[in-house]
């Protein structure tokens, strides 16, 4: 998930928030306008979708390559003996 406009807390920042009674520790990446925030959100979302597609294509190519190196199975008994 895109996290441009969200805080990325760590364990130590979570522990520090226990003593932050005035809520002064929270900081976020602010956009100048709402449309800029929407544009950045859409950009990050589509970048992640593209990354998922590339991973899927690469995985498919690896599996297809591995399967092409195996001779075809003619019967279920032959499959069991492999």
mmCIF file of the N, C-alpha and C atoms, coordinates in Angstrom:
data_MODEL
# 
_entry.id   MODEL 
# 
loop_
_atom_site.group_PDB 
_atom_site.id 
_atom_site.type_symbol 
_atom_site.label_atom_id 
_atom_site.label_alt_id 
_atom_site.label_comp_id 
_atom_site.label_asym_id 
_atom_site.label_entity_id 
_atom_site.label_seq_id 
_atom_site.pdbx_PDB_ins_code 
_atom_site.Cartn_x 
_atom_site.Cartn_y 
_atom_site.Cartn_z 
_atom_site.occupancy 
_atom_site.B_iso_or_equiv 
_atom_site.pdbx_formal_charge 
_atom_site.auth_seq_id 
_atom_site.auth_comp_id 
_atom_site.auth_asym_id 
_atom_site.auth_atom_id 
_atom_site.pdbx_PDB_model_num 
ATOM 1   N N  . UNK A 1 1  ? 0.844  -1.178  0.000   1.00 0.00 ? 1  UNK A N  1 
ATOM 2   C CA . UNK A 1 1  ? 0.000  0.000   0.000   1.00 0.00 ? 1  UNK A CA 1 
ATOM 3   C C  . UNK A 1 1  ? 0.881  1.230   0.000   1.00 0.00 ? 1  UNK A C  1 
ATOM 4   N N  . UNK A 1 2  ? 0.483  2.245   -0.739  1.00 0.00 ? 2  UNK A N  1 
ATOM 5   C CA . UNK A 1 2  ? 1.251  3.474   -0.764  1.00 0.00 ? 2  UNK A CA 1 
ATOM 6   C C  . UNK A 1 2  ? 1.216  4.152   0.591   1.00 0.00 ? 2  UNK A C  1 
ATOM 7   N N  . UNK A 1 3  ? 2.332  4.698   1.007   1.00 0.00 ? 3  UNK A N  1 
ATOM 8   C CA . UNK A 1 3  ? 2.377  5.300   2.334   1.00 0.00 ? 3  UNK A CA 1 
ATOM 9   C C  . UNK A 1 3  ? 2.931  6.717   2.287   1.00 0.00 ? 3  UNK A C  1 
ATOM 10  N N  . UNK A 1 4  ? 2.777  7.389   1.161   1.00 0.00 ? 4  UNK A N  1 
ATOM 11  C CA . UNK A 1 4  ? 3.334  8.731   1.050   1.00 0.00 ? 4  UNK A CA 1 
ATOM 12  C C  . UNK A 1 4  ? 2.705  9.690   2.054   1.00 0.00 ? 4  UNK A C  1 
ATOM 13  N N  . UNK A 1 5  ? 1.413  9.618   2.236   1.00 0.00 ? 5  UNK A N  1 
ATOM 14  C CA . UNK A 1 5  ? 0.726  10.576  3.101   1.00 0.00 ? 5  UNK A CA 1 
ATOM 15  C C  . UNK A 1 5  ? 0.529  10.066  4.521   1.00 0.00 ? 5  UNK A C  1 
ATOM 16  N N  . UNK A 1 6  ? 1.097  8.916   4.848   1.00 0.00 ? 6  UNK A N  1 
ATOM 17  C CA . UNK A 1 6  ? 0.918  8.337   6.177   1.00 0.00 ? 6  UNK A CA 1 
ATOM 18  C C  . UNK A 1 6  ? 2.244  8.288   6.912   1.00 0.00 ? 6  UNK A C  1 
ATOM 19  N N  . UNK A 1 7  ? 2.169  8.302   8.227   1.00 0.00 ? 7  UNK A N  1 
ATOM 20  C CA . UNK A 1 7  ? 3.376  8.169   9.036   1.00 0.00 ? 7  UNK A CA 1 
ATOM 21  C C  . UNK A 1 7  ? 3.861  6.733   8.984   1.00 0.00 ? 7  UNK A C  1 
ATOM 22  N N  . UNK A 1 8  ? 5.161  6.554   9.088   1.00 0.00 ? 8  UNK A N  1 
ATOM 23  C CA . UNK A 1 8  ? 5.753  5.218   9.119   1.00 0.00 ? 8  UNK A CA 1 
ATOM 24  C C  . UNK A 1 8  ? 6.374  4.999   10.494  1.00 0.00 ? 8  UNK A C  1 
ATOM 25  N N  . UNK A 1 9  ? 5.583  4.531   11.459  1.00 0.00 ? 9  UNK A N  1 
ATOM 26  C CA . UNK A 1 9  ? 6.081  4.413   12.822  1.00 0.00 ? 9  UNK A CA 1 
ATOM 27  C C  . UNK A 1 9  ? 7.031  3.233   13.000  1.00 0.00 ? 9  UNK A C  1 
ATOM 28  N N  . UNK A 1 10 ? 7.901  3.352   13.962  1.00 0.00 ? 10 UNK A N  1 
ATOM 29  C CA . UNK A 1 10 ? 8.789  2.271   14.350  1.00 0.00 ? 10 UNK A CA 1 
ATOM 30  C C  . UNK A 1 10 ? 8.432  1.874   15.785  1.00 0.00 ? 10 UNK A C  1 
ATOM 31  N N  . UNK A 1 11 ? 9.128  0.891   16.299  1.00 0.00 ? 11 UNK A N  1 
ATOM 32  C CA . UNK A 1 11 ? 8.882  0.457   17.669  1.00 0.00 ? 11 UNK A CA 1 
ATOM 33  C C  . UNK A 1 11 ? 9.173  1.585   18.650  1.00 0.00 ? 11 UNK A C  1 
ATOM 34  N N  . UNK A 1 12 ? 10.299 2.286   18.456  1.00 0.00 ? 12 UNK A N  1 
ATOM 35  C CA . UNK A 1 12 ? 10.666 3.365   19.374  1.00 0.00 ? 12 UNK A CA 1 
ATOM 36  C C  . UNK A 1 12 ? 9.689  4.536   19.290  1.00 0.00 ? 12 UNK A C  1 
ATOM 37  N N  . UNK A 1 13 ? 9.233  4.861   18.085  1.00 0.00 ? 13 UNK A N  1 
ATOM 38  C CA . UNK A 1 13 ? 8.271  5.955   17.986  1.00 0.00 ? 13 UNK A CA 1 
ATOM 39  C C  . UNK A 1 13 ? 6.938  5.561   18.621  1.00 0.00 ? 13 UNK A C  1 
ATOM 40  N N  . UNK A 1 14 ? 6.594  4.277   18.542  1.00 0.00 ? 14 UNK A N  1 
ATOM 41  C CA . UNK A 1 14 ? 5.385  3.806   19.219  1.00 0.00 ? 14 UNK A CA 1 
ATOM 42  C C  . UNK A 1 14 ? 5.507  3.909   20.722  1.00 0.00 ? 14 UNK A C  1 
ATOM 43  N N  . UNK A 1 15 ? 6.688  3.581   21.240  1.00 0.00 ? 15 UNK A N  1 
ATOM 44  C CA . UNK A 1 15 ? 6.917  3.700   22.680  1.00 0.00 ? 15 UNK A CA 1 
ATOM 45  C C  . UNK A 1 15 ? 6.898  5.171   23.105  1.00 0.00 ? 15 UNK A C  1 
ATOM 46  N N  . UNK A 1 16 ? 7.456  6.056   22.277  1.00 0.00 ? 16 UNK A N  1 
ATOM 47  C CA . UNK A 1 16 ? 7.467  7.486   22.615  1.00 0.00 ? 16 UNK A CA 1 
ATOM 48  C C  . UNK A 1 16 ? 6.059  8.062   22.626  1.00 0.00 ? 16 UNK A C  1 
ATOM 49  N N  . UNK A 1 17 ? 5.168  7.506   21.818  1.00 0.00 ? 17 UNK A N  1 
ATOM 50  C CA . UNK A 1 17 ? 3.782  8.001   21.781  1.00 0.00 ? 17 UNK A CA 1 
ATOM 51  C C  . UNK A 1 17 ? 3.038  7.742   23.085  1.00 0.00 ? 17 UNK A C  1 
ATOM 52  N N  . UNK A 1 18 ? 3.513  6.789   23.871  1.00 0.00 ? 18 UNK A N  1 
ATOM 53  C CA . UNK A 1 18 ? 2.876  6.537   25.166  1.00 0.00 ? 18 UNK A CA 1 
ATOM 54  C C  . UNK A 1 18 ? 2.975  7.749   26.080  1.00 0.00 ? 18 UNK A C  1 
ATOM 55  N N  . UNK A 1 19 ? 4.043  8.522   25.942  1.00 0.00 ? 19 UNK A N  1 
ATOM 56  C CA . UNK A 1 19 ? 4.243  9.701   26.794  1.00 0.00 ? 19 UNK A CA 1 
ATOM 57  C C  . UNK A 1 19 ? 3.879  11.007  26.090  1.00 0.00 ? 19 UNK A C  1 
ATOM 58  N N  . UNK A 1 20 ? 3.399  10.947  24.877  1.00 0.00 ? 20 UNK A N  1 
ATOM 59  C CA . UNK A 1 20 ? 3.055  12.134  24.099  1.00 0.00 ? 20 UNK A CA 1 
ATOM 60  C C  . UNK A 1 20 ? 1.585  12.474  24.316  1.00 0.00 ? 20 UNK A C  1 
ATOM 61  N N  . UNK A 1 21 ? 1.287  13.084  25.456  1.00 0.00 ? 21 UNK A N  1 
ATOM 62  C CA . UNK A 1 21 ? -0.098 13.379  25.802  1.00 0.00 ? 21 UNK A CA 1 
ATOM 63  C C  . UNK A 1 21 ? -0.682 14.535  24.993  1.00 0.00 ? 21 UNK A C  1 
ATOM 64  N N  . UNK A 1 22 ? 0.159  15.419  24.465  1.00 0.00 ? 22 UNK A N  1 
ATOM 65  C CA . UNK A 1 22 ? -0.336 16.554  23.686  1.00 0.00 ? 22 UNK A CA 1 
ATOM 66  C C  . UNK A 1 22 ? -0.465 16.247  22.211  1.00 0.00 ? 22 UNK A C  1 
ATOM 67  N N  . UNK A 1 23 ? -0.210 15.009  21.810  1.00 0.00 ? 23 UNK A N  1 
ATOM 68  C CA . UNK A 1 23 ? -0.305 14.589  20.418  1.00 0.00 ? 23 UNK A CA 1 
ATOM 69  C C  . UNK A 1 23 ? 0.580  15.454  19.513  1.00 0.00 ? 23 UNK A C  1 
ATOM 70  N N  . UNK A 1 24 ? 1.768  15.786  20.014  1.00 0.00 ? 24 UNK A N  1 
ATOM 71  C CA . UNK A 1 24 ? 2.696  16.618  19.244  1.00 0.00 ? 24 UNK A CA 1 
ATOM 72  C C  . UNK A 1 24 ? 3.677  15.775  18.433  1.00 0.00 ? 24 UNK A C  1 
ATOM 73  N N  . UNK A 1 25 ? 3.738  14.489  18.690  1.00 0.00 ? 25 UNK A N  1 
ATOM 74  C CA . UNK A 1 25 ? 4.709  13.631  18.022  1.00 0.00 ? 25 UNK A CA 1 
ATOM 75  C C  . UNK A 1 25 ? 4.253  13.193  16.634  1.00 0.00 ? 25 UNK A C  1 
ATOM 76  N N  . UNK A 1 26 ? 2.945  13.243  16.374  1.00 0.00 ? 26 UNK A N  1 
ATOM 77  C CA . UNK A 1 26 ? 2.425  12.811  15.078  1.00 0.00 ? 26 UNK A CA 1 
ATOM 78  C C  . UNK A 1 26 ? 2.824  13.788  13.984  1.00 0.00 ? 26 UNK A C  1 
ATOM 79  N N  . UNK A 1 27 ? 3.493  13.263  12.960  1.00 0.00 ? 27 UNK A N  1 
ATOM 80  C CA . UNK A 1 27 ? 3.803  14.063  11.776  1.00 0.00 ? 27 UNK A CA 1 
ATOM 81  C C  . UNK A 1 27 ? 3.442  13.224  10.553  1.00 0.00 ? 27 UNK A C  1 
ATOM 82  N N  . UNK A 1 28 ? 2.917  13.890  9.565   1.00 0.00 ? 28 UNK A N  1 
ATOM 83  C CA . UNK A 1 28 ? 2.511  13.237  8.335   1.00 0.00 ? 28 UNK A CA 1 
ATOM 84  C C  . UNK A 1 28 ? 3.103  14.001  7.163   1.00 0.00 ? 28 UNK A C  1 
ATOM 85  N N  . UNK A 1 29 ? 3.206  13.339  6.037   1.00 0.00 ? 29 UNK A N  1 
ATOM 86  C CA . UNK A 1 29 ? 3.629  14.016  4.811   1.00 0.00 ? 29 UNK A CA 1 
ATOM 87  C C  . UNK A 1 29 ? 2.421  14.746  4.260   1.00 0.00 ? 29 UNK A C  1 
ATOM 88  N N  . UNK A 1 30 ? 2.459  16.043  4.301   1.00 0.00 ? 30 UNK A N  1 
ATOM 89  C CA . UNK A 1 30 ? 1.308  16.841  3.891   1.00 0.00 ? 30 UNK A CA 1 
ATOM 90  C C  . UNK A 1 30 ? 1.417  17.224  2.426   1.00 0.00 ? 30 UNK A C  1 
ATOM 91  N N  . UNK A 1 31 ? 0.293  17.232  1.756   1.00 0.00 ? 31 UNK A N  1 
ATOM 92  C CA . UNK A 1 31 ? 0.220  17.723  0.382   1.00 0.00 ? 31 UNK A CA 1 
ATOM 93  C C  . UNK A 1 31 ? -0.280 19.164  0.428   1.00 0.00 ? 31 UNK A C  1 
ATOM 94  N N  . UNK A 1 32 ? 0.092  19.941  -0.568  1.00 0.00 ? 32 UNK A N  1 
ATOM 95  C CA . UNK A 1 32 ? -0.302 21.352  -0.611  1.00 0.00 ? 32 UNK A CA 1 
ATOM 96  C C  . UNK A 1 32 ? -1.808 21.475  -0.820  1.00 0.00 ? 32 UNK A C  1 
ATOM 97  N N  . UNK A 1 33 ? -2.357 20.681  -1.731  1.00 0.00 ? 33 UNK A N  1 
ATOM 98  C CA . UNK A 1 33 ? -3.791 20.732  -2.016  1.00 0.00 ? 33 UNK A CA 1 
ATOM 99  C C  . UNK A 1 33 ? -4.367 19.320  -1.963  1.00 0.00 ? 33 UNK A C  1 
ATOM 100 N N  . UNK A 1 34 ? -5.659 19.251  -1.911  1.00 0.00 ? 34 UNK A N  1 
ATOM 101 C CA . UNK A 1 34 ? -6.322 17.949  -1.926  1.00 0.00 ? 34 UNK A CA 1 
ATOM 102 C C  . UNK A 1 34 ? -6.114 17.215  -3.237  1.00 0.00 ? 34 UNK A C  1 
ATOM 103 N N  . UNK A 1 35 ? -6.101 17.966  -4.335  1.00 0.00 ? 35 UNK A N  1 
ATOM 104 C CA . UNK A 1 35 ? -5.890 17.305  -5.627  1.00 0.00 ? 35 UNK A CA 1 
ATOM 105 C C  . UNK A 1 35 ? -4.468 16.769  -5.750  1.00 0.00 ? 35 UNK A C  1 
ATOM 106 N N  . UNK A 1 36 ? -3.497 17.453  -5.147  1.00 0.00 ? 36 UNK A N  1 
ATOM 107 C CA . UNK A 1 36 ? -2.126 16.938  -5.150  1.00 0.00 ? 36 UNK A CA 1 
ATOM 108 C C  . UNK A 1 36 ? -2.057 15.640  -4.344  1.00 0.00 ? 36 UNK A C  1 
ATOM 109 N N  . UNK A 1 37 ? -2.739 15.600  -3.211  1.00 0.00 ? 37 UNK A N  1 
ATOM 110 C CA . UNK A 1 37 ? -2.759 14.386  -2.399  1.00 0.00 ? 37 UNK A CA 1 
ATOM 111 C C  . UNK A 1 37 ? -3.411 13.241  -3.173  1.00 0.00 ? 37 UNK A C  1 
ATOM 112 N N  . UNK A 1 38 ? -4.496 13.523  -3.872  1.00 0.00 ? 38 UNK A N  1 
ATOM 113 C CA . UNK A 1 38 ? -5.162 12.494  -4.681  1.00 0.00 ? 38 UNK A CA 1 
ATOM 114 C C  . UNK A 1 38 ? -4.248 11.999  -5.800  1.00 0.00 ? 38 UNK A C  1 
ATOM 115 N N  . UNK A 1 39 ? -3.577 12.947  -6.466  1.00 0.00 ? 39 UNK A N  1 
ATOM 116 C CA . UNK A 1 39 ? -2.675 12.565  -7.557  1.00 0.00 ? 39 UNK A CA 1 
ATOM 117 C C  . UNK A 1 39 ? -1.532 11.696  -7.059  1.00 0.00 ? 39 UNK A C  1 
ATOM 118 N N  . UNK A 1 40 ? -0.947 12.067  -5.930  1.00 0.00 ? 40 UNK A N  1 
ATOM 119 C CA . UNK A 1 40 ? 0.146  11.270  -5.378  1.00 0.00 ? 40 UNK A CA 1 
ATOM 120 C C  . UNK A 1 40 ? -0.338 9.891   -4.928  1.00 0.00 ? 40 UNK A C  1 
ATOM 121 N N  . UNK A 1 41 ? -1.525 9.844   -4.352  1.00 0.00 ? 41 UNK A N  1 
ATOM 122 C CA . UNK A 1 41 ? -2.096 8.564   -3.948  1.00 0.00 ? 41 UNK A CA 1 
ATOM 123 C C  . UNK A 1 41 ? -2.339 7.653   -5.135  1.00 0.00 ? 41 UNK A C  1 
ATOM 124 N N  . UNK A 1 42 ? -2.904 8.202   -6.210  1.00 0.00 ? 42 UNK A N  1 
ATOM 125 C CA . UNK A 1 42 ? -3.134 7.416   -7.423  1.00 0.00 ? 42 UNK A CA 1 
ATOM 126 C C  . UNK A 1 42 ? -1.816 6.956   -8.046  1.00 0.00 ? 42 UNK A C  1 
ATOM 127 N N  . UNK A 1 43 ? -0.826 7.839   -8.045  1.00 0.00 ? 43 UNK A N  1 
ATOM 128 C CA . UNK A 1 43 ? 0.485  7.487   -8.591  1.00 0.00 ? 43 UNK A CA 1 
ATOM 129 C C  . UNK A 1 43 ? 1.077  6.293   -7.841  1.00 0.00 ? 43 UNK A C  1 
ATOM 130 N N  . UNK A 1 44 ? 1.053  6.336   -6.518  1.00 0.00 ? 44 UNK A N  1 
ATOM 131 C CA . UNK A 1 44 ? 1.599  5.241   -5.721  1.00 0.00 ? 44 UNK A CA 1 
ATOM 132 C C  . UNK A 1 44 ? 0.784  3.963   -5.895  1.00 0.00 ? 44 UNK A C  1 
ATOM 133 N N  . UNK A 1 45 ? -0.540 4.093   -5.964  1.00 0.00 ? 45 UNK A N  1 
ATOM 134 C CA . UNK A 1 45 ? -1.383 2.907   -6.156  1.00 0.00 ? 45 UNK A CA 1 
ATOM 135 C C  . UNK A 1 45 ? -1.067 2.219   -7.475  1.00 0.00 ? 45 UNK A C  1 
ATOM 136 N N  . UNK A 1 46 ? -0.962 2.992   -8.564  1.00 0.00 ? 46 UNK A N  1 
ATOM 137 C CA . UNK A 1 46 ? -0.677 2.392   -9.867  1.00 0.00 ? 46 UNK A CA 1 
ATOM 138 C C  . UNK A 1 46 ? 0.752  1.869   -9.947  1.00 0.00 ? 46 UNK A C  1 
ATOM 139 N N  . UNK A 1 47 ? 1.671  2.498   -9.239  1.00 0.00 ? 47 UNK A N  1 
ATOM 140 C CA . UNK A 1 47 ? 3.039  1.980   -9.200  1.00 0.00 ? 47 UNK A CA 1 
ATOM 141 C C  . UNK A 1 47 ? 3.055  0.604   -8.533  1.00 0.00 ? 47 UNK A C  1 
ATOM 142 N N  . UNK A 1 48 ? 2.272  0.437   -7.477  1.00 0.00 ? 48 UNK A N  1 
ATOM 143 C CA . UNK A 1 48 ? 2.194  -0.870  -6.806  1.00 0.00 ? 48 UNK A CA 1 
ATOM 144 C C  . UNK A 1 48 ? 1.496  -1.902  -7.679  1.00 0.00 ? 48 UNK A C  1 
ATOM 145 N N  . UNK A 1 49 ? 0.465  -1.492  -8.399  1.00 0.00 ? 49 UNK A N  1 
ATOM 146 C CA . UNK A 1 49 ? -0.212 -2.414  -9.327  1.00 0.00 ? 49 UNK A CA 1 
ATOM 147 C C  . UNK A 1 49 ? 0.770  -2.863  -10.411 1.00 0.00 ? 49 UNK A C  1 
ATOM 148 N N  . UNK A 1 50 ? 1.530  -1.927  -10.971 1.00 0.00 ? 50 UNK A N  1 
ATOM 149 C CA . UNK A 1 50 ? 2.527  -2.274  -11.973 1.00 0.00 ? 50 UNK A CA 1 
ATOM 150 C C  . UNK A 1 50 ? 3.575  -3.228  -11.427 1.00 0.00 ? 50 UNK A C  1 
ATOM 151 N N  . UNK A 1 51 ? 4.013  -3.002  -10.207 1.00 0.00 ? 51 UNK A N  1 
ATOM 152 C CA . UNK A 1 51 ? 4.984  -3.887  -9.575  1.00 0.00 ? 51 UNK A CA 1 
ATOM 153 C C  . UNK A 1 51 ? 4.410  -5.297  -9.413  1.00 0.00 ? 51 UNK A C  1 
ATOM 154 N N  . UNK A 1 52 ? 3.163  -5.394  -8.991  1.00 0.00 ? 52 UNK A N  1 
ATOM 155 C CA . UNK A 1 52 ? 2.517  -6.704  -8.858  1.00 0.00 ? 52 UNK A CA 1 
ATOM 156 C C  . UNK A 1 52 ? 2.416  -7.410  -10.209 1.00 0.00 ? 52 UNK A C  1 
ATOM 157 N N  . UNK A 1 53 ? 2.089  -6.665  -11.259 1.00 0.00 ? 53 UNK A N  1 
ATOM 158 C CA . UNK A 1 53 ? 2.000  -7.258  -12.593 1.00 0.00 ? 53 UNK A CA 1 
ATOM 159 C C  . UNK A 1 53 ? 3.359  -7.786  -13.056 1.00 0.00 ? 53 UNK A C  1 
ATOM 160 N N  . UNK A 1 54 ? 4.423  -7.006  -12.845 1.00 0.00 ? 54 UNK A N  1 
ATOM 161 C CA . UNK A 1 54 ? 5.761  -7.463  -13.231 1.00 0.00 ? 54 UNK A CA 1 
ATOM 162 C C  . UNK A 1 54 ? 6.156  -8.725  -12.475 1.00 0.00 ? 54 UNK A C  1 
ATOM 163 N N  . UNK A 1 55 ? 5.836  -8.769  -11.180 1.00 0.00 ? 55 UNK A N  1 
ATOM 164 C CA . UNK A 1 55 ? 6.152  -9.967  -10.400 1.00 0.00 ? 55 UNK A CA 1 
ATOM 165 C C  . UNK A 1 55 ? 5.380  -11.168 -10.919 1.00 0.00 ? 55 UNK A C  1 
ATOM 166 N N  . UNK A 1 56 ? 4.117  -10.973 -11.275 1.00 0.00 ? 56 UNK A N  1 
ATOM 167 C CA . UNK A 1 56 ? 3.312  -12.060 -11.819 1.00 0.00 ? 56 UNK A CA 1 
ATOM 168 C C  . UNK A 1 56 ? 3.846  -12.562 -13.147 1.00 0.00 ? 56 UNK A C  1 
ATOM 169 N N  . UNK A 1 57 ? 4.232  -11.650 -14.032 1.00 0.00 ? 57 UNK A N  1 
ATOM 170 C CA . UNK A 1 57 ? 4.788  -12.036 -15.326 1.00 0.00 ? 57 UNK A CA 1 
ATOM 171 C C  . UNK A 1 57 ? 6.096  -12.799 -15.133 1.00 0.00 ? 57 UNK A C  1 
ATOM 172 N N  . UNK A 1 58 ? 6.964  -12.306 -14.255 1.00 0.00 ? 58 UNK A N  1 
ATOM 173 C CA . UNK A 1 58 ? 8.233  -12.983 -14.010 1.00 0.00 ? 58 UNK A CA 1 
ATOM 174 C C  . UNK A 1 58 ? 8.029  -14.369 -13.413 1.00 0.00 ? 58 UNK A C  1 
ATOM 175 N N  . UNK A 1 59 ? 7.095  -14.505 -12.479 1.00 0.00 ? 59 UNK A N  1 
ATOM 176 C CA . UNK A 1 59 ? 6.805  -15.809 -11.883 1.00 0.00 ? 59 UNK A CA 1 
ATOM 177 C C  . UNK A 1 59 ? 6.274  -16.762 -12.941 1.00 0.00 ? 59 UNK A C  1 
ATOM 178 N N  . UNK A 1 60 ? 5.389  -16.277 -13.798 1.00 0.00 ? 60 UNK A N  1 
ATOM 179 C CA . UNK A 1 60 ? 4.842  -17.105 -14.871 1.00 0.00 ? 60 UNK A CA 1 
ATOM 180 C C  . UNK A 1 60 ? 5.960  -17.588 -15.795 1.00 0.00 ? 60 UNK A C  1 
ATOM 181 N N  . UNK A 1 61 ? 6.875  -16.694 -16.154 1.00 0.00 ? 61 UNK A N  1 
ATOM 182 C CA . UNK A 1 61 ? 7.976  -17.075 -17.043 1.00 0.00 ? 61 UNK A CA 1 
ATOM 183 C C  . UNK A 1 61 ? 8.865  -18.133 -16.398 1.00 0.00 ? 61 UNK A C  1 
ATOM 184 N N  . UNK A 1 62 ? 9.135  -18.012 -15.110 1.00 0.00 ? 62 UNK A N  1 
ATOM 185 C CA . UNK A 1 62 ? 9.970  -18.998 -14.419 1.00 0.00 ? 62 UNK A CA 1 
ATOM 186 C C  . UNK A 1 62 ? 9.280  -20.355 -14.396 1.00 0.00 ? 62 UNK A C  1 
ATOM 187 N N  . UNK A 1 63 ? 8.000  -20.375 -14.054 1.00 0.00 ? 63 UNK A N  1 
ATOM 188 C CA . UNK A 1 63 ? 7.254  -21.633 -13.994 1.00 0.00 ? 63 UNK A CA 1 
ATOM 189 C C  . UNK A 1 63 ? 7.165  -22.256 -15.380 1.00 0.00 ? 63 UNK A C  1 
ATOM 190 N N  . UNK A 1 64 ? 6.881  -21.454 -16.385 1.00 0.00 ? 64 UNK A N  1 
ATOM 191 C CA . UNK A 1 64 ? 6.767  -21.963 -17.751 1.00 0.00 ? 64 UNK A CA 1 
ATOM 192 C C  . UNK A 1 64 ? 8.106  -22.539 -18.216 1.00 0.00 ? 64 UNK A C  1 
ATOM 193 N N  . UNK A 1 65 ? 9.200  -21.888 -17.878 1.00 0.00 ? 65 UNK A N  1 
ATOM 194 C CA . UNK A 1 65 ? 10.528 -22.378 -18.248 1.00 0.00 ? 65 UNK A CA 1 
ATOM 195 C C  . UNK A 1 65 ? 10.831 -23.696 -17.552 1.00 0.00 ? 65 UNK A C  1 
ATOM 196 N N  . UNK A 1 66 ? 10.493 -23.801 -16.263 1.00 0.00 ? 66 UNK A N  1 
ATOM 197 C CA . UNK A 1 66 ? 10.729 -25.045 -15.525 1.00 0.00 ? 66 UNK A CA 1 
ATOM 198 C C  . UNK A 1 66 ? 9.894  -26.184 -16.094 1.00 0.00 ? 66 UNK A C  1 
ATOM 199 N N  . UNK A 1 67 ? 8.671  -25.910 -16.486 1.00 0.00 ? 67 UNK A N  1 
ATOM 200 C CA . UNK A 1 67 ? 7.802  -26.948 -17.030 1.00 0.00 ? 67 UNK A CA 1 
ATOM 201 C C  . UNK A 1 67 ? 8.265  -27.399 -18.407 1.00 0.00 ? 67 UNK A C  1 
ATOM 202 N N  . UNK A 1 68 ? 8.881  -26.518 -19.154 1.00 0.00 ? 68 UNK A N  1 
ATOM 203 C CA . UNK A 1 68 ? 9.314  -26.891 -20.502 1.00 0.00 ? 68 UNK A CA 1 
ATOM 204 C C  . UNK A 1 68 ? 10.510 -27.839 -20.470 1.00 0.00 ? 68 UNK A C  1 
ATOM 205 N N  . UNK A 1 69 ? 11.216 -27.921 -19.345 1.00 0.00 ? 69 UNK A N  1 
ATOM 206 C CA . UNK A 1 69 ? 12.360 -28.812 -19.211 1.00 0.00 ? 69 UNK A CA 1 
ATOM 207 C C  . UNK A 1 69 ? 11.954 -30.224 -18.813 1.00 0.00 ? 69 UNK A C  1 
ATOM 208 N N  . UNK A 1 70 ? 10.722 -30.421 -18.421 1.00 0.00 ? 70 UNK A N  1 
ATOM 209 C CA . UNK A 1 70 ? 10.235 -31.743 -18.043 1.00 0.00 ? 70 UNK A CA 1 
ATOM 210 C C  . UNK A 1 70 ? 9.573  -32.391 -19.258 1.00 0.00 ? 70 UNK A C  1 
ATOM 211 N N  . UNK A 1 71 ? 9.855  -33.662 -19.512 1.00 0.00 ? 71 UNK A N  1 
ATOM 212 C CA . UNK A 1 71 ? 9.163  -34.340 -20.609 1.00 0.00 ? 71 UNK A CA 1 
ATOM 213 C C  . UNK A 1 71 ? 7.690  -34.523 -20.262 1.00 0.00 ? 71 UNK A C  1 
ATOM 214 N N  . UNK A 1 72 ? 6.819  -34.586 -21.252 1.00 0.00 ? 72 UNK A N  1 
ATOM 215 C CA . UNK A 1 72 ? 5.389  -34.736 -20.966 1.00 0.00 ? 72 UNK A CA 1 
ATOM 216 C C  . UNK A 1 72 ? 5.096  -36.067 -20.295 1.00 0.00 ? 72 UNK A C  1 
ATOM 217 N N  . UNK A 1 73 ? 4.086  -36.077 -19.451 1.00 0.00 ? 73 UNK A N  1 
ATOM 218 C CA . UNK A 1 73 ? 3.659  -37.286 -18.744 1.00 0.00 ? 73 UNK A CA 1 
ATOM 219 C C  . UNK A 1 73 ? 2.572  -37.962 -19.580 1.00 0.00 ? 73 UNK A C  1 
ATOM 220 N N  . UNK A 1 74 ? 2.754  -39.253 -19.877 1.00 0.00 ? 74 UNK A N  1 
ATOM 221 C CA . UNK A 1 74 ? 1.802  -39.972 -20.724 1.00 0.00 ? 74 UNK A CA 1 
ATOM 222 C C  . UNK A 1 74 ? 0.713  -40.664 -19.927 1.00 0.00 ? 74 UNK A C  1 
ATOM 223 N N  . UNK A 1 75 ? 0.978  -40.989 -18.665 1.00 0.00 ? 75 UNK A N  1 
ATOM 224 C CA . UNK A 1 75 ? -0.041 -41.667 -17.863 1.00 0.00 ? 75 UNK A CA 1 
ATOM 225 C C  . UNK A 1 75 ? 0.132  -41.276 -16.403 1.00 0.00 ? 75 UNK A C  1 
ATOM 226 N N  . UNK A 1 76 ? -0.899 -41.566 -15.618 1.00 0.00 ? 76 UNK A N  1 
ATOM 227 C CA . UNK A 1 76 ? -0.830 -41.254 -14.195 1.00 0.00 ? 76 UNK A CA 1 
ATOM 228 C C  . UNK A 1 76 ? 0.211  -42.156 -13.506 1.00 0.00 ? 76 UNK A C  1 
ATOM 229 N N  . UNK A 1 77 ? 0.367  -43.381 -13.963 1.00 0.00 ? 77 UNK A N  1 
ATOM 230 C CA . UNK A 1 77 ? 1.366  -44.273 -13.368 1.00 0.00 ? 77 UNK A CA 1 
ATOM 231 C C  . UNK A 1 77 ? 2.770  -43.736 -13.593 1.00 0.00 ? 77 UNK A C  1 
ATOM 232 N N  . UNK A 1 78 ? 3.005  -43.163 -14.751 1.00 0.00 ? 78 UNK A N  1 
ATOM 233 C CA . UNK A 1 78 ? 4.312  -42.573 -15.034 1.00 0.00 ? 78 UNK A CA 1 
ATOM 234 C C  . UNK A 1 78 ? 4.548  -41.366 -14.140 1.00 0.00 ? 78 UNK A C  1 
ATOM 235 N N  . UNK A 1 79 ? 3.484  -40.629 -13.845 1.00 0.00 ? 79 UNK A N  1 
ATOM 236 C CA . UNK A 1 79 ? 3.599  -39.476 -12.963 1.00 0.00 ? 79 UNK A CA 1 
ATOM 237 C C  . UNK A 1 79 ? 3.992  -39.905 -11.563 1.00 0.00 ? 79 UNK A C  1 
ATOM 238 N N  . UNK A 1 80 ? 3.439  -41.018 -11.072 1.00 0.00 ? 80 UNK A N  1 
ATOM 239 C CA . UNK A 1 80 ? 3.722  -41.507 -9.725  1.00 0.00 ? 80 UNK A CA 1 
ATOM 240 C C  . UNK A 1 80 ? 5.168  -41.969 -9.608  1.00 0.00 ? 80 UNK A C  1 
ATOM 241 N N  . UNK A 1 81 ? 5.721  -42.543 -10.654 1.00 0.00 ? 81 UNK A N  1 
ATOM 242 C CA . UNK A 1 81 ? 7.074  -43.067 -10.583 1.00 0.00 ? 81 UNK A CA 1 
ATOM 243 C C  . UNK A 1 81 ? 8.146  -42.015 -10.725 1.00 0.00 ? 81 UNK A C  1 
ATOM 244 N N  . UNK A 1 82 ? 7.800  -40.812 -11.067 1.00 0.00 ? 82 UNK A N  1 
ATOM 245 C CA . UNK A 1 82 ? 8.816  -39.743 -11.197 1.00 0.00 ? 82 UNK A CA 1 
ATOM 246 C C  . UNK A 1 82 ? 9.266  -39.254 -9.868  1.00 0.00 ? 82 UNK A C  1 
# 
